[in-house]
Amino acid sequence: MMLLDNSFEERNILVEICRRIADKGFVTATDGNVSTRLPSGIILATPTSINKGFVTAADLVEVNLDGVQLSGSRMPSSEMDMHLFIYRNRPDVNAVVHCHPPYATGFAAARVPLNECLFPEVIVNLGAIPLAPYATPSTPEVGDSIAPFVNNADAILLSNHGVVTYGKDLWDAYFKMEKVEHAAHIVFVARMLGGAKPLSAEQVEKLRSISVESYGKDFSGKIACKLEHGAAGDNDAGTFALSQEEYTLIVEEVKKRLSRHSEKVKQ
């Protein structure tokens, strides 16, 4: 089936983002999916069963908001229902990215949301990053699981599954995925060092005022982050402990990654 909407720029950006999520290790094998709502209203998306590092513009498929395939030689992603659920509930959203970045997915597997008031950049741009209850992937259960959060969050951890982010365009949705994974990595390290210290209510309010005055962005409409640690739970900050052996292994792994990164920068 021939493509109906020849929005070449969006196609090229979508392919570039597929390359980036593969290069960053946010997905492996044929995991993950990316889509965008074109000016015509058609949804352009990655197909099922293809490594994101190998995706080309010719592989992309088009569907309508009802999920009916309009073009493409491959089948749409099996997670298309989740994307469509977000588009139908958020008219302001024009792109969705779903990945399994290691640190953020680790929090999702541990059923620990990223909901503390820790980083000004995350608070301003995302608010809290909630945890959706477990839902069987590729089923309507996923839409039901994210329904309580979809209108007031732009990034959601999917229990035992991964992360979904969405925004005004493809780059916005992708950069939110980067921010979620970076935040998860920092929180992980902070907990190894004894625990992150949340901002106070006064500090968060000052941040909101500056954000409104300087950038015209008021994050009070987002899900509020937690100012203090709470008891562990499915939608709470949670805690975890490491043995000395686990701690040593993690430190060695961090050192190796830093070394590899340093070598890559030198090249």
C-alpha positions in Angstrom: 0.0 0.0 0.0 1.4 3.4 -0.9 1.8 6.1 1.7 -1.0 8.6 1.8 0.7 11.5 3.5 4.0 12.5 2.0 5.4 14.4 5.1 9.0 13.6 4.3 10.5 15.7 7.2 8.5 13.8 9.8 9.5 10.5 8.3 13.2 11.4 8.4 13.0 12.6 12.0 11.1 9.4 13.0 13.9 7.2 11.4 16.6 9.4 13.1 14.9 8.9 16.5 14.7 5.1 15.9 18.5 5.2 15.4 19.1 7.2 18.5 17.0 5.0 20.8 18.9 1.9 19.4 22.3 3.6 19.8 21.6 4.6 23.4 20.5 1.1 24.4 17.0 2.2 25.1 15.8 -0.8 23.1 17.2 -4.2 22.1 16.3 -6.7 19.4 12.9 -5.6 18.0 11.7 -3.8 21.2 10.2 -0.3 21.2 8.0 1.7 19.0 7.7 5.3 17.8 4.8 7.2 16.2 3.8 10.7 15.1 0.5 12.4 14.3 0.9 14.0 10.8 -0.8 17.3 9.9 -3.4 15.3 8.0 -4.3 13.5 11.2 -2.8 10.2 10.0 -0.6 8.3 12.4 2.8 7.4 11.1 4.5 4.6 13.0 7.2 2.0 13.2 6.1 -1.5 12.1 6.3 -4.6 14.2 9.2 -7.0 14.4 12.1 -4.8 13.2 15.2 -3.6 15.1 14.9 0.2 15.5 18.5 0.6 14.3 17.5 -0.8 10.9 14.3 1.1 10.4 14.0 3.0 7.1 11.4 5.4 5.8 10.1 2.7 3.5 9.3 0.4 6.5 7.0 2.9 8.2 3.2 2.4 8.2 0.2 4.7 8.4 -3.0 4.1 10.5 -6.0 6.2 11.4 -7.1 6.9 14.9 -9.3 3.8 14.9 -6.2 1.7 14.2 -7.1 0.8 10.6 -3.9 0.4 8.5 -3.9 2.8 5.6 -0.5 2.1 4.1 2.8 0.2 4.4 4.0 -3.3 3.5 4.5 -4.3 7.1 2.1 -4.7 10.0 1.9 -1.8 12.6 3.5 -2.2 16.0 1.7 -4.5 18.4 1.7 -1.6 20.8 -0.3 0.7 18.5 -3.3 0.6 20.8 -1.3 2.4 23.5 -0.2 5.1 21.1 -3.8 5.6 19.8 -5.2 5.8 23.3 -2.8 8.7 24.1 -3.6 10.5 20.8 -7.3 10.2 21.4 -7.0 11.5 25.0 -4.4 14.2 24.3 -5.2 16.4 21.3 -2.0 18.4 22.1 0.2 15.3 21.6 1.7 14.7 18.2 4.3 12.0 19.0 4.7 9.0 21.2 7.9 7.1 22.1 7.9 3.7 23.9 11.2 2.2 25.0 12.8 0.0 27.7 15.7 2.2 28.9 17.6 0.1 31.6 17.5 2.4 34.6 13.9 3.7 34.2 12.7 0.2 33.3 14.5 -1.1 36.4 12.4 1.3 38.5 9.3 0.1 36.6 10.2 -3.5 37.3 10.7 -2.7 40.9 7.4 -0.8 40.8 9.0 2.3 42.1 7.8 5.6 40.5 10.1 8.5 39.9 7.9 10.9 41.8 10.1 12.8 44.3 10.9 16.5 43.9 14.6 16.1 43.1 15.6 17.8 39.9 14.4 21.3 38.8 14.6 20.3 35.1 12.4 17.2 35.6 9.9 19.1 37.9 9.5 21.9 35.4 9.2 19.8 32.3 7.6 16.6 33.5 6.4 16.9 37.1 6.3 13.5 38.8 6.8 10.5 36.6 4.1 8.1 37.8 3.9 4.3 37.8 1.1 2.7 35.9 -0.2 -0.7 37.2 1.0 -3.8 35.3 -0.9 -4.5 32.1 -0.3 -7.2 29.5 1.6 -5.6 26.7 -0.1 -5.2 23.3 -3.6 -5.4 24.9 -6.3 -2.8 25.7 -5.2 -3.3 29.4 -2.4 -0.9 28.7 -4.7 2.0 27.9 -6.7 1.2 31.1 -3.5 1.2 33.1 -2.3 4.6 32.0 -5.8 6.3 31.9 -5.4 7.8 35.4 -2.2 9.6 34.4 -2.4 10.3 30.7 -3.9 13.8 31.0 -1.6 15.1 33.7 1.7 13.4 32.8 3.9 13.4 29.7 6.0 10.4 30.9 4.8 7.2 32.5 6.6 4.1 33.9 4.8 0.9 32.8 5.1 -1.7 35.6 7.4 -4.6 34.5 7.4 -3.3 31.0 9.1 0.0 30.2 8.5 3.7 29.7 6.2 5.8 27.4 6.7 9.5 26.7 4.8 11.8 24.5 4.9 15.5 23.4 4.1 18.2 20.9 6.4 16.6 18.3 8.9 13.8 17.8 11.9 15.6 19.3 9.9 16.7 22.3 8.7 13.1 23.0 12.2 11.7 22.4 14.0 14.2 24.7 11.5 13.4 27.4 12.6 9.8 27.2 16.2 10.9 27.5 15.3 13.0 30.6 13.4 10.1 32.2 16.3 7.7 31.8 18.9 10.3 33.0 16.8 11.0 36.0 16.4 7.3 36.8 20.1 6.8 36.6 20.8 9.7 38.9 18.2 8.5 41.5 19.8 5.1 41.4 23.2 6.5 42.1 21.9 8.8 44.8 20.3 5.8 46.6 23.6 4.0 46.5 25.0 7.0 48.3 22.4 7.0 51.0 19.4 8.4 49.4 18.4 11.5 47.4 17.1 14.6 49.4 13.9 16.0 47.9 13.3 19.8 47.5 11.1 21.5 50.1 7.7 22.9 49.3 9.1 26.4 49.4 11.9 25.5 46.9 9.4 23.9 44.5 7.1 27.0 44.7 10.0 29.3 44.0 10.9 27.1 41.0 7.3 27.3 39.7 7.3 31.1 40.0 10.6 31.5 38.1 9.3 29.0 35.5 6.1 31.0 35.0 7.8 34.4 34.9 10.8 33.4 32.7 9.4 30.8 30.4 5.6 31.0 30.7 5.5 27.4 31.9 3.3 26.5 34.9 3.9 22.9 35.9 1.2 22.9 38.6 -1.1 21.2 36.1 1.2 18.1 36.1 1.1 15.4 38.7 2.8 16.8 41.8 6.1 15.4 42.9 6.6 14.1 46.5 8.3 16.5 48.9 9.2 13.8 51.4 10.0 10.1 51.4 7.1 7.8 52.1 6.5 4.1 52.9 7.2 1.7 50.1 4.3 0.8 47.9 3.1 0.3 44.3 2.9 4.0 43.7 5.3 5.3 46.3 8.9 6.2 46.4 10.0 2.8 47.8 13.4 1.8 49.1 15.8 -1.0 48.4 19.0 -2.3 49.9 22.2 -3.6 48.3 24.6 -6.3 49.7 28.3 -5.4 49.7 28.8 -7.8 46.8 26.0 -6.2 44.8 27.4 -2.7 45.6 30.9 -3.7 44.4 29.6 -5.1 41.2 27.6 -2.0 40.4 30.5 0.3 41.2 32.7 -1.7 38.8 30.1 -1.6 36.1 29.7 2.2 36.5 33.5 2.5 36.2 33.6 0.4 33.0 30.8 2.5 31.5 32.5 5.8 32.4 35.8 4.4 30.9 34.0 3.4 27.6 32.3 6.8 27.4 35.7 8.5 28.0 37.3 6.5 25.2 34.4 7.3 22.8 34.7 11.0 23.6 38.5 10.9 22.8 37.8 9.3 19.4 
